[in-house]
Amino acid sequence: MALDSKKNLEDLVIYEVFARAYGGFKAVEKDVERVRKLGANTIWFMPIHPTGILNRKGVLGSPYAIRDYRAVDPQLGSVSDFKRLISNFHSLGLKVMMDVVFNHMATDSVLIEKHPGWFLHDDNGPTRKVSDWMDVIDFDFSKYDLTEYLVETLKFWVNEFDVDGFRCDVAGLVPITFWNRARAELSEIKKLVWLSESKEPYLYQAFDLTYDYDSYDILKSHFENKASLIDYVNHFEYQKKAFDGNIKLRFLENHDQQRIAHHVPKSKLRAWMVLLTVQRGALLLYNGQEFGLDEKPDIFNEYRLDFSKGDPEFEKFVSDLLELRKSMPVMKYGEMSVLKNNYPTETISILRKMNDFILLYIGNLEGNSKKVTVDFGKNFHDTYMHTFDHIKKEPFTFYVDGNGKSSFDVQDYLLLSGVILNG
């Protein structure tokens, strides 16, 4: 983490808002109280700026092909509407983050005519590093005036709109020197949260959080039958060494990925959701994930979120789960260990420990009910564990034998917590 990062980043529950899919700021405003009750404490707005027209993808264009960084898309509402929306979230104790897309702008952005020298060029004119991104052109960060303009743009949104942080798109494609400068200058105005959409460890120089794409990429391959669940599980232990205590943003879906409900049957959604919350890191929920929606929102064309198509009982389950996580420090801050079990291709078992508190998760993520034998290793042996079952809401006692093993009947998942006396 950056030298001045907050120490409680695991507290963050970020809710990603696609304002265009709501129908604009006023429609989002009607959902403010529900999002708070859900358990989110931070809102991340996908880009709310006007999109490019030239080389536009789809009818409405990608929100990440921005024409003007300092303007609000009039299709979403007015500047006053957006300010009021931020104020409403603030009044309920929620922080607000904005999307920052500084690697590129729309091919017909307001800057290309005023400052053509700020962009990368080849023999054919302005160009980009990623050839498929035909609706944008990339910046040339060797231009000092460009970096000055971008830093001032960030200050504009903090000073004028009182935003609390930035989610920085493809941050690894922008020089780290820029991010270090931006963080240093903005910190003189306000303590912000800096989230990098990247997985590179070096970006922690300037960012509080990076995306968990290194493990999600393995999980996505698993859903595509290209990797084993074992590969995904093993990566957790790798992360403990490679990221050395830095905090990841954990997620099961976002606007770039398919919904988790697209990948797994409805009967397994709860087990996957609990797995997300017992991992070490901050949490991300994407608009509608809490309803178990399986349709990926279209970010290029007209699209409306319809929560009525979702499962209100699953929303209640997610809300209760987030409240549990909020009330149990071990679930957020506890040391995390992945425990071996006898069904490594179908189940995941995780132990969180904090002082004398423990939390045990056993997720049966694929297949029918099974007897899962968990190896607690050096953690426990030849002892009775008196815990609380958070599914059945009743005490649960199990015995760990002299070899450190114990067996559990698991339909979907178990979530047990307890206090261990004398270590």
MOPE-V45606 format. One line per field, one symbol per residue. ss: DSSP state (A for helix, B for strand, O for the rest). phi: phi as a letter, one per 30 degrees, with the letter a starting at -180 (. if undefined). psi: psi as a letter, one per 20 degrees, with the letter a starting at -180 (. if undefined). A space follows every 50 residues. Layout:
BEGIN
ss = ???
phi = ???
psi = ???
END
This chain:
BEGIN
ss = OOOOOOOOAAAOBBBBBOAAAAOOAAAAAOOAAAAAAAOOOBBBBOOOOO BOOOOOOOOOOOOOOBOOOOOOOOOOOOAAAAAAAAAAAAAOOOBBBBBB OOOBBBOOOAAAAAOAAABOBBOOBBOOOOOOOOOBBBBOOOOAAAAAAA AAAAAAAAAAAOOOBBBBOOAAAOOAAAAAAAAAAAOOOOOOBBBBOOOO AAAAAOOOBBBOAAAAAAAAAAAOOOOOAAAAAAAAAAAAAAOOOOBBBB OOOOOOOOOAAAAOOAAAAAAAAAAAAAOOOBBBBBOOAAAOOOOOOOOO OOOOOOAAAOOAAAAAAAAAAAAAAAAOAAAAAOBBBBBBBOOOOOBBBB BBBBOOBBBBBBBBOOOOOBBBBBBOOOOOOOBBBBBBBOOOOBBBBBBB OOOOBBBBBBOOBBBBBBBOOOO
phi = .decdddbddddbccdccddddjjddddedcedddddekdbbccdeeccd cdcdiecidciddcccdbdcbcddddkceddddddddddddcicdbccdc bcdabedcddcdddbdddcdbbdcjebbdcddddcbbcdcdddddddddd dddddeddddbidclbccdheddcedddddddddddddcadcccccdabd ddddeccdbbdcddddeddddddcicbcdddddddedddeddchidcccd acaaddcdddddcbdedcddddddeedcddkdcbccejedcidccdedcc beabdbdddccddddddddddddddddceddccdecbccdbdbdcbbbbb ccbbhccbbccbcddbjdebcccccdhddbahacccbcddcdhadbcbcc ddcicbcbdbdcabbbbaccdhi
psi = qqhkqqilhihpopoppnhhihjrhhhhhijghghghhjqippoprpkrq qqgpkqpagiqpijnphohjqpohhharghggghgghgghhjjqqpqqpp njhrrqhkrihhhhmhiiqqqaijbqarhohimijrqqqojioghghggg ghgghghgghikqirpooplhiipphhghggggghhiigqorpoppmrjp hiiihiqhqrqlhhhhhggghghjkiqqhgggghhghghhghiliqpqoq qiqaiirqqhihhqqhijhgghghggiiqprrqppqoihijkqipppoji rppppniiiaohhhghggghghhghhinhhhgiqppppqqrjmiiiqppp pppocjqqpppooniparqqopopoicigqqlqpoorpoigilrqppqpp aijkqqqqoofgqqoqqrpoql.
END
